[in-house]
Amino acid sequence: MTELDPLVLALLALFGLLGGIGITAVGPGGVLPTIGMFLLTGLSPAGVAGTAIATHIATGALGTVAYTRSGQLREARTRRIALILSATALVGAPLGVLFNTLVGGRGFAVLLAAAVATTGILVWVRERRTAAREDGPGTTDLRPVVTGAVGLLVSVAAGLFGLGGPMLSVPLLVVCGLPLLPALAAAQAQSVVIASVGTVGYVVHGSVDWALAALVGVPELAGVMIGWKIAHAVPTRKLKYALAGTLLALAPYLALHG
């Protein structure tokens, strides 16, 4: 791991913790470790994405276990959606890794800023549409072609930026009509495949800092369990609006940082 100031190390661990909470509580939280590494370390775009995506193997697995335990991933239709999302990741994640190797630091900054802003807008739109209900009236009967399109788009973006998948999968699935908890559950399963395939790709390029991945990933795992409890125990609308606002505020800074 590159020599970093203790304060920076503590901040990176905090980004991991908050990212884990966001992953299972609202979906779009996995981008926070990527943002933290991009802003606080001197890693290349490939190093940022490769190290960040490696942390999502364990978080995705833990999230999958959690949502299986709570019943969402035992539902046949949710499992089918998760399977389609995961299958598309086998194609999309390697494409994302390839695109990352073709993008310079400035291009990565602009693209990351665009992805963060888009996610913030999607979270905000989703909450505006379901202001009277926490999960909305949605249906789990999404058409396979819609699920596949979401899965491919998300897995390419996740491979490019080092995400697990829920950051974009959850708001997109909810906008398409899926209730929040099934969307969160399906996205966790997809995340395992995205992170595993993406990590292999970045390892081939020598772009994973395992010590830094552990520093961020261990608090992230703790955050995953905290977020899962939040998702089942309390209304999360305020948290979602806060996350959307944070992402929209960070987007311009990320674009300028490159």
Stockholm file with secondary structure:
# STOCKHOLM 1.0

chainA/1-258         MTELDPLVLALLALFGLLGGIGITAVGPGGVLPTIGMFLLTGLSPAGVAGTAIATHIATGALGTVAYTRSGQLREARTRRIALILSATALVGAPLGVLFNTLVGGRGFAVLLAAAVATTGILVWVRERRTAAREDGPGTTDLRPVVTGAVGLLVSVAAGLFGLGGPMLSVPLLVVCGLPLLPALAAAQAQSVVIASVGTVGYVVHGSVDWALAALVGVPELAGVMIGWKIAHAVPTRKLKYALAGTLLALAPYLALHG
#=GR chainA/1-258 SS CCCCCHHHHHHHHHHHHHHHHHHHHTSTTTHHHHHHHHHHSCCCHHHHHHHHHHHHHHHHHHHHHHHHHTTGGGSHHHHHHHHHHHHHHHHHHHHHHHHHHTCCHHHHHHHHHHHHHHHHHHHHHHHHHTTTCSSCSCCSCCCHHHHHHHHHHHHHHHHHHTCCSHHHHHHHHHHTTCCHHHHHHHHHHHHHHHHHHHHHHHHHTTCCCHHHHHHHHHHHHHHHHHHHHHHHHSCCHHHHHHHHHHHHHHHHHHHHHC
#=GC SS_cons         CCCCCHHHHHHHHHHHHHHHHHHHHTSTTTHHHHHHHHHHSCCCHHHHHHHHHHHHHHHHHHHHHHHHHTTGGGSHHHHHHHHHHHHHHHHHHHHHHHHHHTCCHHHHHHHHHHHHHHHHHHHHHHHHHTTTCSSCSCCSCCCHHHHHHHHHHHHHHHHHHTCCSHHHHHHHHHHTTCCHHHHHHHHHHHHHHHHHHHHHHHHHTTCCCHHHHHHHHHHHHHHHHHHHHHHHHSCCHHHHHHHHHHHHHHHHHHHHHC
//
